[in-house]
């Protein structure tokens, strides 16, 4: 079904033809992104390979990319949910995170956004290995890997400290580290390439949601 036929079918909905046309443009962007990756513009080296797992050894994962960014989060939610003073998470594209041993069980817990946080745990030792946040609808496309679960966590120090407004007062941060009171502007902190990848994920997630409502549901 092309854009015109979809628009005709839903012509009673305001400006839907423009919305539908935009999603066909998103398809083009997705294809361009895939083509660029195929050409090697996003390449992996031995230095970009990481392995890790849970504490009992049943769950093992491997990552074949560099992180988008590494957060050290000092918010009260992370303090409560981890039982410590901050959470250290490395953000990776989910399609670069491969389970090489065992399976994970997932639970959804509350988050400051109200959208919830999905935590992946080992079903045996219940150790958390990564999380997925809503992130403006990106959700499962980016995984927040718990840096402490890496075989060599020293490789991924934080790029930025966030929500330091609730940082424990006895913690002294390195003077040269990037620090913000709450959150930050992606375009000012992420590299240009990673900002483009985030935009691609947002468009992909929006397109998927659109097709779920207007095509897969039978109403489109």
PLY file of the C-alpha trace (Angstrom):
ply
format ascii 1.0
element vertex 220
property float x
property float y
property float z
element edge 219
property int vertex1
property int vertex2
end_header
0.00 0.00 0.00
1.48 3.38 -0.99
1.18 6.77 0.67
-1.74 7.89 -1.49
-3.87 4.82 -0.81
-3.18 5.02 2.91
-4.10 8.69 2.94
-7.29 8.00 0.98
-8.28 5.26 3.41
-7.79 7.58 6.38
-8.69 10.82 4.67
-11.13 11.77 7.39
-8.29 12.20 9.86
-6.74 15.71 10.02
-3.51 16.12 8.02
-3.02 12.35 7.95
-1.76 12.44 4.38
1.15 14.59 5.55
1.83 12.26 8.46
1.83 9.20 6.22
4.11 10.86 3.70
6.57 11.65 6.49
6.76 7.98 7.44
7.63 6.99 3.90
10.44 9.54 4.12
11.58 7.86 7.35
11.84 4.59 5.43
14.29 6.31 3.08
16.34 7.56 6.04
16.45 4.06 7.51
17.65 2.62 4.23
20.33 5.31 3.95
21.52 4.58 7.48
21.72 0.85 6.74
23.63 1.57 3.54
26.16 3.73 5.38
26.75 1.00 7.95
27.23 -1.52 5.16
29.86 0.73 3.59
31.84 0.60 6.83
31.21 4.10 8.11
30.47 2.56 11.51
33.31 0.12 12.00
34.32 -2.00 14.97
37.84 -2.78 16.11
39.19 -5.09 18.78
39.22 -2.09 21.12
35.44 -1.75 20.62
34.67 -5.29 21.82
33.46 -5.86 25.37
32.27 -8.89 27.31
30.52 -9.21 30.62
27.88 -11.03 32.58
26.09 -11.65 35.84
27.68 -12.67 39.13
26.88 -16.40 38.89
28.13 -16.69 35.30
24.91 -17.98 33.75
24.28 -14.82 31.70
27.07 -13.70 29.40
26.98 -10.96 26.78
29.27 -9.51 24.14
29.24 -5.99 22.68
30.70 -5.10 19.29
30.70 -1.30 19.25
31.76 1.78 21.14
29.28 3.25 23.65
27.19 6.22 22.64
28.03 7.74 26.02
28.71 6.63 29.60
26.51 8.12 32.33
27.27 8.33 36.01
23.84 9.05 37.44
23.46 10.42 40.96
19.65 10.66 41.02
17.66 9.33 43.97
16.01 6.72 41.75
19.34 5.15 40.81
20.53 5.33 44.39
17.42 3.49 45.58
17.25 0.90 42.79
20.94 -0.02 42.95
21.32 0.29 46.71
24.40 2.46 46.30
25.33 6.10 45.69
25.19 6.23 41.88
24.67 4.12 38.78
27.30 3.80 36.05
25.68 2.96 32.71
27.17 2.72 29.23
24.63 3.31 26.45
24.97 0.90 23.52
22.83 0.23 20.46
20.86 -2.90 21.31
21.67 -4.63 18.02
25.35 -4.60 19.04
24.65 -6.35 22.36
24.64 -10.12 21.93
23.72 -12.72 24.53
26.38 -15.43 24.27
25.28 -17.40 27.32
22.00 -17.92 29.13
18.85 -15.82 28.95
17.64 -12.76 30.84
14.39 -12.16 32.65
12.89 -8.67 32.45
10.92 -6.62 34.94
9.54 -3.09 34.66
10.09 -0.72 37.57
9.05 2.93 38.03
11.20 5.73 36.60
11.21 9.54 37.00
9.59 9.99 33.57
6.64 7.83 34.55
7.30 5.61 31.52
9.09 2.91 33.51
12.49 1.26 33.28
12.88 -2.30 32.00
15.64 -4.15 33.86
17.21 -7.32 32.45
18.37 -9.74 35.15
19.85 -13.19 35.37
16.95 -15.49 36.34
19.26 -17.48 38.64
21.22 -14.89 40.66
18.86 -11.94 39.88
21.84 -9.76 39.01
20.98 -6.80 36.75
23.06 -6.59 33.56
21.29 -3.81 31.63
18.25 -1.56 31.50
16.07 0.05 28.83
14.48 3.45 29.35
11.72 5.11 27.35
14.08 7.81 25.96
11.41 9.59 23.94
10.13 6.25 22.49
13.55 4.72 21.68
13.00 2.11 24.42
14.54 -1.26 23.46
16.79 0.17 20.75
19.37 1.40 23.28
20.59 -0.62 26.25
22.04 0.89 29.40
24.75 -1.64 30.21
25.72 -1.77 33.89
29.42 -0.99 33.60
30.20 -3.03 36.71
29.06 -6.19 34.88
31.83 -5.85 32.28
34.80 -8.19 32.64
36.97 -5.06 32.60
34.85 -2.13 33.84
37.94 0.08 34.03
37.66 0.56 30.27
34.53 2.71 30.55
34.87 5.63 32.96
32.01 8.16 32.94
31.74 10.75 30.19
29.36 12.84 32.28
27.91 13.00 35.78
24.16 13.64 35.73
21.64 14.63 38.43
24.45 15.77 40.70
21.91 17.99 42.45
21.16 14.86 44.52
24.76 13.61 44.69
25.83 12.35 48.09
27.65 15.26 49.76
30.71 13.22 50.74
31.51 12.34 47.09
34.10 14.58 45.47
34.07 14.51 41.68
37.26 14.95 39.62
37.63 18.65 38.74
37.96 17.99 34.99
34.88 15.76 34.70
31.77 16.98 32.88
29.10 17.64 35.51
25.46 18.79 35.24
22.87 19.44 37.93
20.21 17.37 36.20
20.25 16.27 32.54
21.84 17.72 29.40
21.25 18.71 25.79
22.12 15.75 23.55
23.41 17.97 20.77
25.85 19.70 23.12
27.22 16.55 24.77
27.02 13.66 22.30
29.28 13.52 19.27
27.72 14.61 16.00
27.67 11.05 14.72
25.95 9.73 17.85
23.37 12.55 17.73
22.52 11.40 14.19
22.23 7.81 15.38
19.88 8.89 18.18
17.73 10.75 15.64
17.64 7.61 13.52
16.45 5.55 16.50
13.72 8.09 17.27
12.49 8.00 13.66
12.63 4.20 13.60
10.67 3.92 16.84
8.08 6.44 15.65
7.68 4.63 12.34
7.23 1.29 14.11
4.58 2.77 16.39
2.78 4.27 13.39
2.60 0.97 11.55
1.46 -0.81 14.70
-1.53 1.55 14.97
-2.46 2.17 11.32
-1.32 -0.98 9.53
-0.89 -3.98 11.85
-4.02 -3.17 13.85
-6.15 -3.44 10.74
-7.30 0.17 10.97
-4.72 1.27 8.49
0 1
1 2
2 3
3 4
4 5
5 6
6 7
7 8
8 9
9 10
10 11
11 12
12 13
13 14
14 15
15 16
16 17
17 18
18 19
19 20
20 21
21 22
22 23
23 24
24 25
25 26
26 27
27 28
28 29
29 30
30 31
31 32
32 33
33 34
34 35
35 36
36 37
37 38
38 39
39 40
40 41
41 42
42 43
43 44
44 45
45 46
46 47
47 48
48 49
49 50
50 51
51 52
52 53
53 54
54 55
55 56
56 57
57 58
58 59
59 60
60 61
61 62
62 63
63 64
64 65
65 66
66 67
67 68
68 69
69 70
70 71
71 72
72 73
73 74
74 75
75 76
76 77
77 78
78 79
79 80
80 81
81 82
82 83
83 84
84 85
85 86
86 87
87 88
88 89
89 90
90 91
91 92
92 93
93 94
94 95
95 96
96 97
97 98
98 99
99 100
100 101
101 102
102 103
103 104
104 105
105 106
106 107
107 108
108 109
109 110
110 111
111 112
112 113
113 114
114 115
115 116
116 117
117 118
118 119
119 120
120 121
121 122
122 123
123 124
124 125
125 126
126 127
127 128
128 129
129 130
130 131
131 132
132 133
133 134
134 135
135 136
136 137
137 138
138 139
139 140
140 141
141 142
142 143
143 144
144 145
145 146
146 147
147 148
148 149
149 150
150 151
151 152
152 153
153 154
154 155
155 156
156 157
157 158
158 159
159 160
160 161
161 162
162 163
163 164
164 165
165 166
166 167
167 168
168 169
169 170
170 171
171 172
172 173
173 174
174 175
175 176
176 177
177 178
178 179
179 180
180 181
181 182
182 183
183 184
184 185
185 186
186 187
187 188
188 189
189 190
190 191
191 192
192 193
193 194
194 195
195 196
196 197
197 198
198 199
199 200
200 201
201 202
202 203
203 204
204 205
205 206
206 207
207 208
208 209
209 210
210 211
211 212
212 213
213 214
214 215
215 216
216 217
217 218
218 219
